[in-house]
Amino acid sequence: MVPVAPRVLFLRNEHMATEALLGEAFDEEGFDVETFEVVPAERIDDPAGHVEFPDPAGYDVIVPLGATWPVYNEELRRTWVGGEMQMMRDAAEGGAALLGVCFGGQLLAQTFGGTVARSPHPEIGWYDVASDRPDLVPGGPWFQWHFDRWTLPPGSTEIARTAHASQAFVLGRAMALQFHPEVDTELLAVWLAADHHGDVAAAGLTHDEVLTRTAELADDAGVRIRRLVRGFLTYVNSQPRPS
């Protein structure tokens, strides 16, 4: 019998927020990579609305990705954010592993009893992240672009942080990340082209500086993201599944 490859589903909450390097890392670990677009480009200015999410059953890992909207926006919570939170609960109850990235990490915090709110210190650019579990989150510079931050859900364990925000926690078979391990120069160029409000300039940086730094760190970040994915998979495989 031919062995069945494990399946990972990336939730593209916003059309610009793709899996990029994360998709490559899961592919290298032998996963069949699937994607689901939550808010398509034509709804970018009016993102609220019902979304029929895929059945999480049958997926080994589900990865909610980033987005520019606040995860706590009430109109979104009443529509697809609430639906995605229910999908996360259903997935966890079914034994799937969850890996949340930035907005997706905040979504996991909010789903499982934490809170998310505006941060007094937005983080944009490359920040050194202090890690208690380098086997899960290798320390070093990771890319940030966020204006909100979470409080930890009950029962979770924070495993990484910067001076201004919690950067990673684990809870059962879930891990949330505040930073963007998936970013490469190609994806970043898409984000910078959409920086119509001058977020990067407000952080005291130029687009060229951010792109140059991303290119300089590309090899190192590529190694660390693969260590992160392998560490995550090893960790969740050691955690008990729901009975």
N, C-alpha and C positions, 0 to 999 in steps of 0.2 A: 504494500500500500504506500502510495506517495504521501509523505508527511505534508500536512496543511500548514502553510505559513501563517504566523500570527498577523493580526490586522490592527493597524492604527488609523484612527479617524481624526483628522485635523479640522477643527471648526474655524473657518475663516469669518470671524465676526464682522470684519470690514474688508472690502475687496482688496485693499492695499496691504493688509496684514496677512501675508502668506507664511508658509512654514519654512521656506528657504533652507538654511543649513540644518534645521531640525529634521526636515523631510529626508535630506541626504543621510543624516546620521541614523535614522530609523531604517531606511532602506539598506544601509550597510549592515545593520543588525539582523537582516533577514525578514523584515516586515513588509507586508503588502500595504502600501500607503494610499489612503483614500482621503478625499477632501469634501467638505460641505460648505457652501457659501450661505452665510446667514443674512447679511445685508448687502445686496448687489450694488453696483456702482450707480445705477439709476435711482436708488433710494438714499443716496448719501446725505441729501439735505432734508430728508424726512424719514429717519430710520425706524420710527416706531411702527409696529404692525405685527400681525400674527405670522409666526413661522412654524411650519410643521417639521420638527426635528426628526432625524433618523432614529430608529429603534437602536438603543445602545447595545442590545443583546447581540452577541457574536463578535464584538470588538474586544480586543485584549487591552488596548490603550486608547483613551480619548484625550485629545489635546485642544482645549479652548485657547485660541490665540488672542492677539491684541485688538484694540479699537480705540478711537479717539474720544468716544463719549464716556461720561461717568457711568459706572456700573450701577450706581445708586439712583440714577435719574428715574423719577417716579413713572413717567410715561413709558419708558423702556421696561421698567420692572413689571408694569401691568401687561406688557405684551411679550416680546421675544426674550428679554432677559429673564423674566419669570419662567418662561418655558424652558430656557436653557438651564436654569437652576434646577428645575424638576428633572431634566435629563441627567444632570450630574448626580442627583440623589438616586435616581433609578439605576444609573451606571454603577455607582458605588455599591448599592444593594445587590446588584447582579455580579459583583466581583471584578469589574473592570478597573484597571489602574487609570488614574487621572493625573495629567501634568498640565497645570495652568500657567500661561505666560502673560505677564503684565496685566491687562484687562482680564485675561483668563484666570490669572492667579487671584486677582481681586474678586472675581466671580466665585471661585472656590471658597475664599474667606467668607464672603457674604452668604453663600449657600449653607455653610456648615456652622453658622452661628457667630462669626466675627462681624465686624463692621468695616465700611470703607468711607472715607471722607477726604476732603481737600487737604493736601499737605501744605504746611507753611513753607516748605523747601522743595519745590519741583526739582527733578533731576533730569538733565538732558546732556548726553555725551557719555564718555567712558569714565566709569567710577570703579575704584578698587572696592571689592566686596570682601568683607571678613567672613570666613566660613568656619563653623564648628565641625562640619562634616565634609572635608575635602573629597571624600570618596563619592559624595553626592553632588556637592557644588564646589568644584575646584576654585580655590581663591584666585584673586587677580582682578584685572579690569574686565568688566562686563558693560555692555551698552545699555543706557537708560533713556527713556523718553516717557515720563509720566508726571502727572500733576496731583495724583491721589495716592493714598496709602491705606493699608489695612490695619485693623487690630486682629490679633490672633483668635481663631475659633477655639472654643473649649476643647481641651484634650489634645491640641496640636503642640508641636515642638518647633520653635524657631531654630533654624540652623544656619542662617546667614543674614548679614545686615550691613548697611552703611551708617554713617553718623546721623542720617536724616530719615531713614525708613528701614523697616524690616524687609529683607530681600528674599527670604525663602522659609517655608515651613513644611513639615510633613504631618500628615494626619491619616492614619491607617494606610491605605494603598493609594494615597494622593500626595502629590508634591506641588506646591505653588511657588512660582518665581515672579519677582517683581521686575527683574531685568529682562532683556531681550537677547537670549543666546542665539537666536536664529539669524540675526542681522549679518548680512554681507554688504559689500559696496553696491551691488546691483539693487538690492532691496532698499538700502538707505537712500540711494539716488531717487527712487520713487517717492519716499517719504519727504525728502527735501524739496522735491518739485511741488509737493502739496503743502509746503510750509507757508501758507498765505498769511498767517497771523504773526509771523516773525518769532516763533517760539525759540529757535536756535539763537537768533540775535539777542533775545531777551535773556538768554542764559550766558551771554558774553562771548559767544562763539560765532564763527562764520561757517557757511556751508563747506567751504574748501577745507577748513581746519578739521571739521568732523569727518569728512571723506578721507582726508589724508591720514588721520589717526586710525580710521577703520582699515584702510589698506595696510598700514604698518603693522597692525595687530592681527591681520587675517590668518596667518599661519598658526600663531599661538592660539587664537580663539577657535580655529578649526580643530586643533588637538583637544582643547578643553571641552568643547561641546560634545565631542564623541565620548570623552570620559564621563561627562555629565549624563548622557543617555545610557551608557553602559551601567553607571552607578545607580541610576534610577531604576533600571530594569532589574538589576541584582537586588536592590532594596525591596521593590514591590513583590518580587518573587519569594522573599523571605517573610512577608507579612501574611497572616492568616486571611483566608477568603471568608466572606459571610457564610454562615451555616444555613 
